[in-house]
Each structure stands twice: as structure tokens, then as C-alpha cells.
Amino acid sequence: MSDARLAVFEAQRAHLLGIAYRMLGEMGAAEDVAQEAWLRWRRAAGEDIRDARAWLSAVTVRLALDVLRKARARRESYVGPWLPEPLLPDDMRLLAADAPAARAELASDLSLALLHVLERLTPEERAALILHDAFDCDYAAIAAMLEKNEAACRKLVSRARARVKSGRPRHSVTTQQHRDMVATFLAASASHDTERLSGILAHDVVLYSDGGGKAAAALNPIYGADRAMRFTLGVIRKFAPAAGLRVEATEINGSPGCLLHTADGLYAALTMAFDGEKISAIYLVRNPDKLKRVAAANLETR
């Protein structure tokens, strides 16, 4: 295997990981897909491939589709709400060029809120939307990757976009507004300030708590400000003062969030979405399988 061929693949690795993670919502699975794409690229050394990026993208999409179809069957029996695997800044840098504009775009593109909504789509809808909206692929390229005609791909994108629009927060906020709201939520929770909490939670807020049957978590989404507030305060009471609860501000999938630590280690990764003024959704990832990368990276930085 020539160094030149390896260099071509490495130049596309971030792009391929970006496709696979958006498709699967799991970094480990995305890395496995990228590795299989590399093996196929290596085996195709004798073929006349004119556009390496297009060839590798097509292989990655098809591999990710196969993995996602199998994963969706498993997720139907998943214990409680399923949330994507959270990523810290170092993992985010694996998916894009290290430039402010690219990082800002990636944060919007890979928020837990958006990835959670993408779970509502069929695998083909998800692939078509990601390729069109995140990677600016035209319909001819999408059709080639999905092995469908262009008209079918247009319908896939249109349906997917409508379903995502109905489930995605309608208003965006600046990074500083997001950071301030997270800080306010944490401060109000820590001080059991119910009046302050009720003032920043939308009346129809939804709290998703993903334990995967391996960590204590709500088995169903928690709807409404009052119920979400009571759940949050219950978590705080559980760890105060005996076990202690340490909050570490960080970025989760490029957006302000935090890690919650107890004396036993990493308890959860938390982030949220907004309706423009108040918190519209809270995402609490507790499944230890999804926190392995976060916990390992956290230990390395200490």
C-alpha cells in the first residue's frame, strides 16, 4: 500500500467520520465504519477511481446505512429514551477543520437536539438529508450513493426536512446566551430556587434522561416544567450533601453544557435546547457505555 493512497484516505477521514457520526449518533460506530471504508479503499487499489472523495463517501454512506438499519432494530427495545453519544471538544475536532467558522457550523449541525430529532427519520431519509444539507451534495450524487433515482431522493429530503422542522427548536440563540442559560439552570437547581427555575423553563419543556437500563434514569420523557423541575431537584437532593455533586462546564457536541461528577465518578453529560427565551428541552446522558469516551478524555485532561 503506497503512502500516497494512505494520504488520500487520511485527507478524507474527518469527512467520512462526519457522515458516519451524523448517521449513527455514536462515535465508536462511526470509527468502525470509517475503518471498514479504509479497508475497502485499500482493496480497491487497482481500480480506476477518479474521485476519491465521492467513492469513499458512497462506501461510507452504504456502510452506515447497514449499521443504522441493524441499530434501529436494537433501539426499538432500548430501555428508556435513546440519546446520541455526547462528544467533547477533542472529538469534535476530529470531524472538522480547526477553524472558528467550521466549529460554529459543526456545533449547530451536531447538537444533541438535532441528532435526537434525526432519530425520527428512516435510514434513507436521514442519509439523504445529511448528504444534502450538511455536505451540500447535489441530487445526482445522492442518488448514486443511495442507489436510487433523483426524484426519489428529492422526496426523501423533502420529507426528512419537514419532519426535522416540526421537531427542532424554532429559534436559535447565541453561544453566550446558551452558556448563560445553562449556568442559570444549574445555579437555580443547586440552590433549589423553584421560582427561578420555573421562570426559565418553557411550560412544555421535555426532559430526556438516557440510562439505557444500565444507570438510573427516567424510563419515559418527562413533559412539562413542573415535572422536569421536580425530577431535576430530586437528582440534586440525592447527592447533597453526602455524595457531593461537582459540575464541570464544557461543550457537548459543540454547544455549552456540563458534566456532572459524584464521588463515584462521571454521573452524566447534560445539555439543553431553547425556544428563543426559555429552555425547551433538556438532554441528560447517563448510559455508561455512551460516557466512556467522555470519561476517558476527562481523565486525560486532569
N, C-alpha and C positions, 0 to 999 in steps of 0.2 A: 504493500500500500504506500503510494507516494505521499510525501509531505504536502505536496500541492493539493491533493484530493482531501486530505485531512483538514487543511487550512480552509478549503471551500466550505466544508461542513461546519467547522468551528465558527466561521463568519455568519452562519445562519442559525446557530444554536439558540440564541436568545429569541429569535423569531419563532422557531419551532416550539420552544418551551412556552412561549406566549400563547400560541394556538392551543397547545395541549392543556395548559392550566385553565384557560378560559372554557375549554370544552368539558373538563373533568372536575375542576374545583379542588383538585388535590395535587400538591407539588410532587410528591413521590411518584404518583401515577404518571404525571406529566414527564418526569425524568425518565421513567421506564419507556414511555412512548418515544421520546427523543433518542434514547439508546437504541431502540429497535429500528428507528429511522436511519441511524448511523450504520447499523449492520446491513441494512438493505442498500444503502448508498455504497458501502464498501463492496458488496457482492455485485453491484451494477457497474463496476469499474470498466468493463469492456464495452458498455453500451454508449451510444452516441446521444448524450444528454446535452441539449443546447442551453437550457435554462435551469440551472441547479436549484435556484430558489423555488421555482414553480414545481419542479419534480419533488423536492423534499417536502414542500408544503402539502402537495397532494398525498404523498405517502403518510405524512403525519396526521392529516385530517382523517384519512381512512382508518388508520390505526386507532386514533382517538374515538372515532365513531364505534368501532367494535368494542372498545373498552367501556364506553359510555352505555351502550346497549346492555351489556352484562351488569354494569354498576347500577343501572336503573332498576333492574330486577331485584338486586340486593337491597336497594334503598326503599323498596316498597314494604319490606319487613323491618326496616330500621326502627329502633326504639326511640320514639320522640322525634322532634323536628330535626331535619338534616341541614347542617350549615357547612359551607365550604371551609377548607383548611385555611386558617389565617396565616398571612405572611408578614414577616418583619422586614425592615428596610433592606437588609442584605440580600434577602431572597428576591425582593422587588427589583433590585439592581441586576439580577440575572435575566430579567425579562425585558429590559430596555436600555437604551444608551444612557449614560450617566450625564444627562443634561437637564436643567430645570424644566424646560418646556416638555420634554419627553416624560419626566417624572410626574408632572402635573396631569398630563393627559392620561398616563397609566393609572394614576390614583382614581380618576373618575371611571376609567374603563374596568378596573378590577376591584371596585368596592365590594364588600360583602353584601351590601344591599342589592347591587346589580346581579352579582353571581347567584344570589339566592333566588332572584326573580327568574333568571335563566333556567333554573331547575324546572320551571313550569313548561318549558318547551320540549318538543320531541327532539331526539338527537339530530335529525336532519335540519329542523328549524334552527336549532342552536348553532350548528356548523355554518349554515348559510348566513345567518345574521352576523356572527362573529367575523366571518371572512369579508362580508360586505362592509359592515360598519366599523370594525376595529382595524382591518387591514386593507381597506379600500380596493378589494378585489372586484373586478367587473363580473357581470353575469356569465360571460363566456368562460372565464377562469373558474368560477364557482361550479358551473355545470360540468366542466371537465373533472374537477376534484370530486364532486359528489356523484358523477356518472349519471347525470340527469340532463334534461334539455333546459334551455334558458328560461322558457316560460314557467316551468315548474319551479325553478329557483327563485324567480321573481315572486311567485306566490308564497314560497316558503319564507322569504324575507319580509314580505308584507304582513303575513300572519304573525310572524315572530315579533315584528316591531309593534304591532297593535297589542299583543299580549304583554310585552315588556312595558309599554307605555302605561297600560292600565294598572300595573303593579309597582311601578317605580315612583319614588318621590317626585312631585311635580315642580319643586323649587330647589334651586341649588343655593349653597351658602359658601362663603369664603373659607379658606383653611383656618383663619383666625377665629371666625365665628364658630366653626365646628369645634375647634380646640377650647374656646371659651365655654361652649355649651357642655362639653364633656366634663370640664373642670367644675362647672356649676352643679351638674348632676351628681358628681362624686362628693363634692363638699356637702350638698344638701342631704345626700344619703348618709354620709358619715355622721352628720350632726342630727339625724332623724328629723330634719326640718320638713315636715309634711306639707306645710303651706308653700314653701319654696319649690318643692318637688312637683306639687300639683300645678304650679304656675308654669313649669317648663315642659310638662308632658302634654302632648295632644290628647284630646278626650278619647280618640280612637287609636291610641298608641298600641303597638303589638310588641311583646317581648318574646323572643325566640331563645330557648335555652337548650343547647345540644350536648347531651351527655352520652348518647349512643348506647345506653344501657350499661355503661362502664363507669359512670360518675353520676352523682345525684344531680338531677335536673328535672324541670317540669316536663311532663310527658306530652303536653299539648301547648301550642302557642297561647300566651296569656294576653287577652284582649282587654283594653280599657285602662285608663290612667289609674284608677283606684286599685285594681288588681295588680297591675305592674308595680305600683308603688309598694304595696304590701309584700310582694314577692322580693323586691329589692331590699327592703328594710329587714325582712326575715333573714336574708343572706348575711347582712351586716351584723345582725344580732347574734347569729350563730358563731361568729368568730371574734366577738368582742366580749370581754377583754382577754379571755383565757388563751385562745389560739393566736390571736392577733391577725390583722389583715393589712398587708402592705400594698400600696397602689403605686405602680410604676408607669408613668406616662410614656407613650411610644406612638408609633404609627402602625396601624393594622391595615394591610393592603393599601398603603399609601395615604390613608386618612387618619386623623387624630383618634386615638383610642388609648387603651391601657391594659396592662397585665395585672392580675390580682394574685398576690402571693400570700400563703399562710406558712405556718411553721413547718408544714409537711411538704412545701414546695409550690410549684405553679398551680394555681387553682383554676384560673380561667383567663381567656382573652376577651375583651369587651370593646365593642364599637357601636355606633348608632347612626341613624339617618334622621333627616329633618324635613319638615314641610315648609320651611322658609322662616318660621318663627319658633316652632316648638319641636320637641323630639317626637318623631312619628314611628320609629322602630328602634328596638334595642336588640343587639345580637351578642349572645353570651356563649362562647365555645368552651365546653368543659371536657369533651371527649379526650382522654389522654392520648389516644392514637393521633389525633389532629394537633396536639400540643407538643409532640415530640421535637419537631424542628425548632419551634419557638423556645422550648425549654433548653435545648442544647445550645442554641445561639445565645440565649440569655446567660448561660453559664460561661460561655467563651468570652463574653464582654466584661465579666466581673474581674 
